[in-house]
């Protein structure tokens, strides 16, 4: 598995790198993103710490904006997990409130008293600062939804199964209260340790990205 993962990292690290601030115009409307985090390395390159895509049509730019810019942890599980690590590291009891899903109007009404909305805003800003200053990413276009979701799933499995893609001792995810994140080294919980990329998949990925 390390060989396949090394190839994925070689390809990913060779793609144009994007950081905040970035323009929506350079992001394909449909595709996959691979996220890196400052200080994390594997296979002699920057280590992939998250793989993601989107389900709605033409929604990749909006999805990345939800991660990097829009301060609403209930629209981005990545943001929610960064916030969990921030609060857990500080031993902050607001973690219990942060975990609440406040998307629906009914939920907001139900939790209007127990949730400190000022504190939530403060944590959202901390999350934004961390992501914008510590994370970078690459993107590539995959227009077909079924293919996109299949490739995302196999990329996640390939990286999660690799015994060389270990988080550093100082990786921020080690402060997460979520064991799968803390031990797995990815800002992901779902789709881990399943079907990885095959040799044919890797050839197809290289062909898709027009790399040798």
C-alpha atoms as an extended CHARMM CRD file, in Angstrom:
* protein
*
       212  EXT
         1         1  UNK       CA              0.0000000000        0.0000000000        0.0000000000  PROA      1               0.0000000000
         2         2  UNK       CA              2.9080000000        2.3370000000        0.6430000000  PROA      2               0.0000000000
         3         3  UNK       CA              3.8940000000        2.1830000000       -3.0400000000  PROA      3               0.0000000000
         4         4  UNK       CA              0.4560000000        3.2880000000       -4.2310000000  PROA      4               0.0000000000
         5         5  UNK       CA              0.2950000000        6.0130000000       -1.6040000000  PROA      5               0.0000000000
         6         6  UNK       CA              3.7790000000        7.2140000000       -2.5180000000  PROA      6               0.0000000000
         7         7  UNK       CA              2.6490000000        7.5420000000       -6.1210000000  PROA      7               0.0000000000
         8         8  UNK       CA             -0.4280000000        9.5200000000       -5.0550000000  PROA      8               0.0000000000
         9         9  UNK       CA              1.7710000000       11.8690000000       -3.0370000000  PROA      9               0.0000000000
        10        10  UNK       CA              4.2070000000       12.2380000000       -5.9380000000  PROA      10              0.0000000000
        11        11  UNK       CA              1.3670000000       13.2150000000       -8.2570000000  PROA      11              0.0000000000
        12        12  UNK       CA             -0.3460000000       15.4770000000       -5.7260000000  PROA      12              0.0000000000
        13        13  UNK       CA              2.8190000000       17.3370000000       -4.7710000000  PROA      13              0.0000000000
        14        14  UNK       CA              3.4980000000       18.0250000000       -8.4350000000  PROA      14              0.0000000000
        15        15  UNK       CA              0.2060000000       19.8430000000       -8.9930000000  PROA      15              0.0000000000
        16        16  UNK       CA             -0.1620000000       23.6250000000       -8.6720000000  PROA      16              0.0000000000
        17        17  UNK       CA             -0.5330000000       24.4510000000       -4.9790000000  PROA      17              0.0000000000
        18        18  UNK       CA             -3.2840000000       26.7740000000       -3.7720000000  PROA      18              0.0000000000
        19        19  UNK       CA             -3.3540000000       28.7100000000       -0.5130000000  PROA      19              0.0000000000
        20        20  UNK       CA             -5.5660000000       31.3510000000        1.0100000000  PROA      20              0.0000000000
        21        21  UNK       CA             -6.4040000000       33.7890000000       -0.4570000000  PROA      21              0.0000000000
        22        22  UNK       CA             -7.3290000000       31.9260000000       -3.6200000000  PROA      22              0.0000000000
        23        23  UNK       CA             -9.5890000000       32.7850000000       -6.5180000000  PROA      23              0.0000000000
        24        24  UNK       CA            -12.6710000000       30.6990000000       -7.2310000000  PROA      24              0.0000000000
        25        25  UNK       CA            -11.8900000000       31.0850000000      -10.9180000000  PROA      25              0.0000000000
        26        26  UNK       CA             -8.8950000000       28.7220000000      -10.7190000000  PROA      26              0.0000000000
        27        27  UNK       CA            -10.9240000000       25.9240000000       -9.1260000000  PROA      27              0.0000000000
        28        28  UNK       CA            -12.7850000000       23.5080000000      -11.4070000000  PROA      28              0.0000000000
        29        29  UNK       CA            -16.5190000000       23.4160000000      -10.8210000000  PROA      29              0.0000000000
        30        30  UNK       CA            -16.4410000000       19.6500000000      -10.3710000000  PROA      30              0.0000000000
        31        31  UNK       CA            -13.5210000000       17.7640000000       -8.9070000000  PROA      31              0.0000000000
        32        32  UNK       CA            -11.4930000000       16.5450000000       -5.9530000000  PROA      32              0.0000000000
        33        33  UNK       CA             -9.2080000000       18.3920000000       -3.5660000000  PROA      33              0.0000000000
        34        34  UNK       CA             -6.2350000000       17.0810000000       -1.5960000000  PROA      34              0.0000000000
        35        35  UNK       CA             -5.3260000000       19.0590000000        1.5040000000  PROA      35              0.0000000000
        36        36  UNK       CA             -1.9050000000       19.5310000000        3.0940000000  PROA      36              0.0000000000
        37        37  UNK       CA             -0.9920000000       20.9610000000        6.4690000000  PROA      37              0.0000000000
        38        38  UNK       CA              2.1640000000       22.8220000000        7.4090000000  PROA      38              0.0000000000
        39        39  UNK       CA              4.7710000000       20.6040000000        9.0640000000  PROA      39              0.0000000000
        40        40  UNK       CA              3.3170000000       17.2910000000        7.8740000000  PROA      40              0.0000000000
        41        41  UNK       CA              5.3830000000       15.1380000000        5.5220000000  PROA      41              0.0000000000
        42        42  UNK       CA              5.2990000000       11.6250000000        4.0920000000  PROA      42              0.0000000000
        43        43  UNK       CA              7.0730000000        9.8520000000        1.2260000000  PROA      43              0.0000000000
        44        44  UNK       CA              9.5740000000       12.6910000000        1.0840000000  PROA      44              0.0000000000
        45        45  UNK       CA              6.8510000000       15.2120000000        0.3160000000  PROA      45              0.0000000000
        46        46  UNK       CA              4.0290000000       17.1310000000        1.9600000000  PROA      46              0.0000000000
        47        47  UNK       CA              1.5970000000       14.6850000000        3.5450000000  PROA      47              0.0000000000
        48        48  UNK       CA             -2.0340000000       14.5830000000        2.4660000000  PROA      48              0.0000000000
        49        49  UNK       CA             -4.1720000000       15.1860000000        5.5660000000  PROA      49              0.0000000000
        50        50  UNK       CA             -7.5920000000       15.2950000000        3.9330000000  PROA      50              0.0000000000
        51        51  UNK       CA             -9.2560000000       14.1780000000        0.7150000000  PROA      51              0.0000000000
        52        52  UNK       CA            -12.5590000000       15.7310000000       -0.2760000000  PROA      52              0.0000000000
        53        53  UNK       CA            -15.0650000000       16.4020000000       -3.0140000000  PROA      53              0.0000000000
        54        54  UNK       CA            -18.6870000000       17.4910000000       -3.3470000000  PROA      54              0.0000000000
        55        55  UNK       CA            -22.0350000000       15.9200000000       -4.2200000000  PROA      55              0.0000000000
        56        56  UNK       CA            -23.9440000000       18.8570000000       -5.7100000000  PROA      56              0.0000000000
        57        57  UNK       CA            -23.2670000000       19.7960000000       -9.3430000000  PROA      57              0.0000000000
        58        58  UNK       CA            -20.6330000000       22.4670000000       -9.9830000000  PROA      58              0.0000000000
        59        59  UNK       CA            -20.0590000000       22.8670000000       -6.2580000000  PROA      59              0.0000000000
        60        60  UNK       CA            -16.3260000000       22.3750000000       -5.6670000000  PROA      60              0.0000000000
        61        61  UNK       CA            -15.4910000000       26.1060000000       -5.4180000000  PROA      61              0.0000000000
        62        62  UNK       CA            -18.3440000000       26.6440000000       -2.9520000000  PROA      62              0.0000000000
        63        63  UNK       CA            -17.2440000000       23.6210000000       -0.9290000000  PROA      63              0.0000000000
        64        64  UNK       CA            -13.7410000000       24.9880000000       -0.5190000000  PROA      64              0.0000000000
        65        65  UNK       CA            -15.1460000000       28.3770000000        0.4560000000  PROA      65              0.0000000000
        66        66  UNK       CA            -17.1320000000       26.6190000000        3.1960000000  PROA      66              0.0000000000
        67        67  UNK       CA            -13.8900000000       25.1970000000        4.5570000000  PROA      67              0.0000000000
        68        68  UNK       CA            -11.6370000000       28.2320000000        4.2530000000  PROA      68              0.0000000000
        69        69  UNK       CA            -13.8910000000       31.2650000000        4.5330000000  PROA      69              0.0000000000
        70        70  UNK       CA            -17.4940000000       30.7590000000        5.6480000000  PROA      70              0.0000000000
        71        71  UNK       CA            -17.5600000000       30.6330000000        9.4310000000  PROA      71              0.0000000000
        72        72  UNK       CA            -20.1820000000       27.9480000000        9.9460000000  PROA      72              0.0000000000
        73        73  UNK       CA            -18.8930000000       24.6750000000       11.3780000000  PROA      73              0.0000000000
        74        74  UNK       CA            -22.2040000000       22.9580000000       10.6220000000  PROA      74              0.0000000000
        75        75  UNK       CA            -21.5930000000       23.3920000000        6.8930000000  PROA      75              0.0000000000
        76        76  UNK       CA            -18.0790000000       21.9370000000        7.0480000000  PROA      76              0.0000000000
        77        77  UNK       CA            -17.1520000000       18.8610000000        9.0670000000  PROA      77              0.0000000000
        78        78  UNK       CA            -13.5260000000       19.8430000000        8.4640000000  PROA      78              0.0000000000
        79        79  UNK       CA            -14.1040000000       23.1360000000       10.2900000000  PROA      79              0.0000000000
        80        80  UNK       CA            -15.9740000000       21.3300000000       13.0500000000  PROA      80              0.0000000000
        81        81  UNK       CA            -13.0720000000       18.9250000000       13.5600000000  PROA      81              0.0000000000
        82        82  UNK       CA            -10.4850000000       21.7020000000       13.6690000000  PROA      82              0.0000000000
        83        83  UNK       CA            -12.6270000000       23.4390000000       16.2880000000  PROA      83              0.0000000000
        84        84  UNK       CA            -12.8900000000       20.2410000000       18.2920000000  PROA      84              0.0000000000
        85        85  UNK       CA             -9.0930000000       19.9900000000       18.3920000000  PROA      85              0.0000000000
        86        86  UNK       CA             -8.7500000000       23.6470000000       19.4280000000  PROA      86              0.0000000000
        87        87  UNK       CA            -11.2270000000       23.2600000000       22.2760000000  PROA      87              0.0000000000
        88        88  UNK       CA            -10.0380000000       19.8340000000       23.3940000000  PROA      88              0.0000000000
        89        89  UNK       CA             -6.4150000000       20.9710000000       23.5310000000  PROA      89              0.0000000000
        90        90  UNK       CA             -7.4420000000       23.8870000000       25.7430000000  PROA      90              0.0000000000
        91        91  UNK       CA             -9.6680000000       21.7210000000       27.9400000000  PROA      91              0.0000000000
        92        92  UNK       CA            -12.4960000000       24.0910000000       27.0770000000  PROA      92              0.0000000000
        93        93  UNK       CA            -15.9570000000       22.8620000000       28.1830000000  PROA      93              0.0000000000
        94        94  UNK       CA            -17.4720000000       24.7110000000       25.2330000000  PROA      94              0.0000000000
        95        95  UNK       CA            -16.5620000000       21.5780000000       23.2430000000  PROA      95              0.0000000000
        96        96  UNK       CA            -19.9260000000       20.0490000000       24.2030000000  PROA      96              0.0000000000
        97        97  UNK       CA            -21.7530000000       23.0480000000       22.7510000000  PROA      97              0.0000000000
        98        98  UNK       CA            -19.5360000000       23.1260000000       19.6660000000  PROA      98              0.0000000000
        99        99  UNK       CA            -20.5690000000       19.5610000000       18.8560000000  PROA      99              0.0000000000
       100       100  UNK       CA            -24.2340000000       20.5580000000       18.5450000000  PROA      100             0.0000000000
       101       101  UNK       CA            -25.6030000000       20.7750000000       15.0120000000  PROA      101             0.0000000000
       102       102  UNK       CA            -27.3570000000       24.1250000000       14.7480000000  PROA      102             0.0000000000
       103       103  UNK       CA            -28.1800000000       23.9990000000       11.0470000000  PROA      103             0.0000000000
       104       104  UNK       CA            -31.9510000000       23.7100000000       11.3340000000  PROA      104             0.0000000000
       105       105  UNK       CA            -34.0170000000       26.6280000000       12.6090000000  PROA      105             0.0000000000
       106       106  UNK       CA            -35.6110000000       24.3250000000       15.1980000000  PROA      106             0.0000000000
       107       107  UNK       CA            -32.1830000000       23.4010000000       16.5500000000  PROA      107             0.0000000000
       108       108  UNK       CA            -31.2130000000       27.0440000000       16.8410000000  PROA      108             0.0000000000
       109       109  UNK       CA            -34.3830000000       27.7800000000       18.8130000000  PROA      109             0.0000000000
       110       110  UNK       CA            -33.8610000000       24.7430000000       21.0250000000  PROA      110             0.0000000000
       111       111  UNK       CA            -30.2740000000       25.6830000000       21.8770000000  PROA      111             0.0000000000
       112       112  UNK       CA            -30.6290000000       29.4430000000       21.9740000000  PROA      112             0.0000000000
       113       113  UNK       CA            -30.0390000000       29.4920000000       25.7290000000  PROA      113             0.0000000000
       114       114  UNK       CA            -27.3320000000       26.8500000000       26.2890000000  PROA      114             0.0000000000
       115       115  UNK       CA            -25.1730000000       27.9300000000       23.3440000000  PROA      115             0.0000000000
       116       116  UNK       CA            -22.9040000000       30.9280000000       23.9010000000  PROA      116             0.0000000000
       117       117  UNK       CA            -23.1450000000       32.4610000000       20.4370000000  PROA      117             0.0000000000
       118       118  UNK       CA            -20.3790000000       34.9600000000       21.1320000000  PROA      118             0.0000000000
       119       119  UNK       CA            -18.0340000000       32.1400000000       22.0930000000  PROA      119             0.0000000000
       120       120  UNK       CA            -19.0580000000       30.1740000000       19.0020000000  PROA      120             0.0000000000
       121       121  UNK       CA            -18.1020000000       33.1500000000       16.8360000000  PROA      121             0.0000000000
       122       122  UNK       CA            -14.7390000000       33.3890000000       18.5850000000  PROA      122             0.0000000000
       123       123  UNK       CA            -13.9790000000       29.7170000000       17.9440000000  PROA      123             0.0000000000
       124       124  UNK       CA            -15.0970000000       30.0100000000       14.3170000000  PROA      124             0.0000000000
       125       125  UNK       CA            -12.5400000000       32.7950000000       13.8760000000  PROA      125             0.0000000000
       126       126  UNK       CA             -9.8180000000       30.6480000000       15.4450000000  PROA      126             0.0000000000
       127       127  UNK       CA            -10.7080000000       27.8390000000       13.0570000000  PROA      127             0.0000000000
       128       128  UNK       CA            -10.5750000000       30.1800000000       10.0730000000  PROA      128             0.0000000000
       129       129  UNK       CA             -7.1860000000       31.5080000000       11.1090000000  PROA      129             0.0000000000
       130       130  UNK       CA             -5.7690000000       28.0040000000       11.5120000000  PROA      130             0.0000000000
       131       131  UNK       CA             -7.0300000000       26.7510000000        8.1650000000  PROA      131             0.0000000000
       132       132  UNK       CA             -6.0450000000       29.8620000000        6.2330000000  PROA      132             0.0000000000
       133       133  UNK       CA             -2.5250000000       30.0310000000        7.6420000000  PROA      133             0.0000000000
       134       134  UNK       CA             -1.6520000000       26.3410000000        8.0110000000  PROA      134             0.0000000000
       135       135  UNK       CA             -3.3640000000       24.5750000000        5.1240000000  PROA      135             0.0000000000
       136       136  UNK       CA             -2.8640000000       24.4150000000        1.3730000000  PROA      136             0.0000000000
       137       137  UNK       CA             -4.4180000000       22.2290000000       -1.2920000000  PROA      137             0.0000000000
       138       138  UNK       CA             -4.4410000000       21.0060000000       -4.8660000000  PROA      138             0.0000000000
       139       139  UNK       CA             -7.4780000000       20.3750000000       -7.0130000000  PROA      139             0.0000000000
       140       140  UNK       CA             -8.1950000000       18.4310000000      -10.1620000000  PROA      140             0.0000000000
       141       141  UNK       CA            -11.2590000000       18.1220000000      -12.3270000000  PROA      141             0.0000000000
       142       142  UNK       CA            -13.4840000000       15.0510000000      -12.3920000000  PROA      142             0.0000000000
       143       143  UNK       CA            -16.7480000000       15.8950000000      -14.1000000000  PROA      143             0.0000000000
       144       144  UNK       CA            -18.5850000000       12.5930000000      -13.6990000000  PROA      144             0.0000000000
       145       145  UNK       CA            -20.1580000000       12.3670000000      -10.2310000000  PROA      145             0.0000000000
       146       146  UNK       CA            -19.9990000000        8.5840000000       -9.8630000000  PROA      146             0.0000000000
       147       147  UNK       CA            -16.3620000000        8.5630000000      -10.9450000000  PROA      147             0.0000000000
       148       148  UNK       CA            -15.5700000000       11.4620000000       -8.6440000000  PROA      148             0.0000000000
       149       149  UNK       CA            -17.0540000000        9.7980000000       -5.5840000000  PROA      149             0.0000000000
       150       150  UNK       CA            -15.4070000000        6.4800000000       -6.3780000000  PROA      150             0.0000000000
       151       151  UNK       CA            -12.0060000000        8.0920000000       -6.8340000000  PROA      151             0.0000000000
       152       152  UNK       CA            -12.3790000000       10.1060000000       -3.6340000000  PROA      152             0.0000000000
       153       153  UNK       CA            -13.2260000000        6.9420000000       -1.6920000000  PROA      153             0.0000000000
       154       154  UNK       CA            -10.2270000000        5.0500000000       -3.0630000000  PROA      154             0.0000000000
       155       155  UNK       CA             -7.8770000000        7.9550000000       -2.4060000000  PROA      155             0.0000000000
       156       156  UNK       CA             -9.0450000000        8.1320000000        1.2110000000  PROA      156             0.0000000000
       157       157  UNK       CA             -8.5180000000        4.4060000000        1.6400000000  PROA      157             0.0000000000
       158       158  UNK       CA             -5.1100000000        4.4490000000       -0.0250000000  PROA      158             0.0000000000
       159       159  UNK       CA             -3.7960000000        7.1440000000        2.3120000000  PROA      159             0.0000000000
       160       160  UNK       CA             -5.4510000000        5.7540000000        5.4470000000  PROA      160             0.0000000000
       161       161  UNK       CA             -4.0980000000        2.2380000000        4.8240000000  PROA      161             0.0000000000
       162       162  UNK       CA             -0.5290000000        3.4240000000        4.2540000000  PROA      162             0.0000000000
       163       163  UNK       CA              1.8280000000        2.5670000000        7.1160000000  PROA      163             0.0000000000
       164       164  UNK       CA              4.1920000000        5.3820000000        6.0910000000  PROA      164             0.0000000000
       165       165  UNK       CA              1.6260000000        8.2100000000        6.2380000000  PROA      165             0.0000000000
       166       166  UNK       CA              1.9310000000        8.7440000000        9.9490000000  PROA      166             0.0000000000
       167       167  UNK       CA              1.1570000000       12.0560000000       11.6590000000  PROA      167             0.0000000000
       168       168  UNK       CA              4.0770000000       13.8960000000       13.1990000000  PROA      168             0.0000000000
       169       169  UNK       CA              4.3440000000       14.1710000000       16.9580000000  PROA      169             0.0000000000
       170       170  UNK       CA              3.2420000000       17.7910000000       16.7650000000  PROA      170             0.0000000000
       171       171  UNK       CA              0.3670000000       17.3010000000       14.3090000000  PROA      171             0.0000000000
       172       172  UNK       CA             -2.5700000000       19.3480000000       15.5290000000  PROA      172             0.0000000000
       173       173  UNK       CA             -4.9630000000       16.4560000000       14.9240000000  PROA      173             0.0000000000
       174       174  UNK       CA             -3.3860000000       14.6560000000       17.8630000000  PROA      174             0.0000000000
       175       175  UNK       CA             -5.3460000000       17.0930000000       20.0470000000  PROA      175             0.0000000000
       176       176  UNK       CA             -8.6280000000       15.8820000000       18.5890000000  PROA      176             0.0000000000
       177       177  UNK       CA            -11.1240000000       14.1660000000       20.9070000000  PROA      177             0.0000000000
       178       178  UNK       CA            -12.0060000000       11.9220000000       17.9390000000  PROA      178             0.0000000000
       179       179  UNK       CA             -9.9060000000        8.7620000000       18.0860000000  PROA      179             0.0000000000
       180       180  UNK       CA            -10.0450000000        8.0250000000       14.3430000000  PROA      180             0.0000000000
       181       181  UNK       CA             -8.5750000000       11.4390000000       13.6060000000  PROA      181             0.0000000000
       182       182  UNK       CA             -6.0580000000       11.3640000000       16.4390000000  PROA      182             0.0000000000
       183       183  UNK       CA             -4.7040000000        7.9350000000       15.5530000000  PROA      183             0.0000000000
       184       184  UNK       CA             -5.2920000000        7.8870000000       11.7970000000  PROA      184             0.0000000000
       185       185  UNK       CA             -3.5550000000       11.1190000000       10.9000000000  PROA      185             0.0000000000
       186       186  UNK       CA             -6.3220000000       12.4230000000        8.6490000000  PROA      186             0.0000000000
       187       187  UNK       CA             -9.0150000000       15.0300000000        9.2070000000  PROA      187             0.0000000000
       188       188  UNK       CA            -11.4890000000       12.3260000000        8.2490000000  PROA      188             0.0000000000
       189       189  UNK       CA            -13.6530000000        9.7870000000       10.0180000000  PROA      189             0.0000000000
       190       190  UNK       CA            -15.6920000000        8.1940000000        7.2250000000  PROA      190             0.0000000000
       191       191  UNK       CA            -14.3990000000        6.0230000000        4.4030000000  PROA      191             0.0000000000
       192       192  UNK       CA            -11.1760000000        4.9160000000        6.0580000000  PROA      192             0.0000000000
       193       193  UNK       CA             -9.4290000000        1.5620000000        5.4640000000  PROA      193             0.0000000000
       194       194  UNK       CA            -11.5850000000        0.3300000000        2.5780000000  PROA      194             0.0000000000
       195       195  UNK       CA            -10.7750000000       -0.3670000000       -1.0860000000  PROA      195             0.0000000000
       196       196  UNK       CA             -7.5680000000        1.4080000000       -2.1720000000  PROA      196             0.0000000000
       197       197  UNK       CA             -6.4570000000        2.4660000000       -5.6190000000  PROA      197             0.0000000000
       198       198  UNK       CA             -5.3900000000       -0.4000000000       -7.8560000000  PROA      198             0.0000000000
       199       199  UNK       CA             -2.5440000000       -0.2540000000      -10.3190000000  PROA      199             0.0000000000
       200       200  UNK       CA             -5.0350000000        0.4770000000      -13.0970000000  PROA      200             0.0000000000
       201       201  UNK       CA             -6.6230000000        3.2160000000      -11.0000000000  PROA      201             0.0000000000
       202       202  UNK       CA             -3.2280000000        4.8680000000      -10.5690000000  PROA      202             0.0000000000
       203       203  UNK       CA             -2.5960000000        4.7560000000      -14.3070000000  PROA      203             0.0000000000
       204       204  UNK       CA             -6.0220000000        6.2810000000      -14.9150000000  PROA      204             0.0000000000
       205       205  UNK       CA             -5.3330000000        9.0100000000      -12.3430000000  PROA      205             0.0000000000
       206       206  UNK       CA             -2.0070000000        9.8520000000      -13.9770000000  PROA      206             0.0000000000
       207       207  UNK       CA             -3.6880000000        9.9490000000      -17.3840000000  PROA      207             0.0000000000
       208       208  UNK       CA             -6.4920000000       12.1630000000      -16.0280000000  PROA      208             0.0000000000
       209       209  UNK       CA             -3.9380000000       14.6280000000      -14.6890000000  PROA      209             0.0000000000
       210       210  UNK       CA             -1.6520000000       14.2530000000      -17.7050000000  PROA      210             0.0000000000
       211       211  UNK       CA              1.4000000000       13.3630000000      -15.6360000000  PROA      211             0.0000000000
       212       212  UNK       CA              4.0470000000       10.7720000000      -16.3550000000  PROA      212             0.0000000000
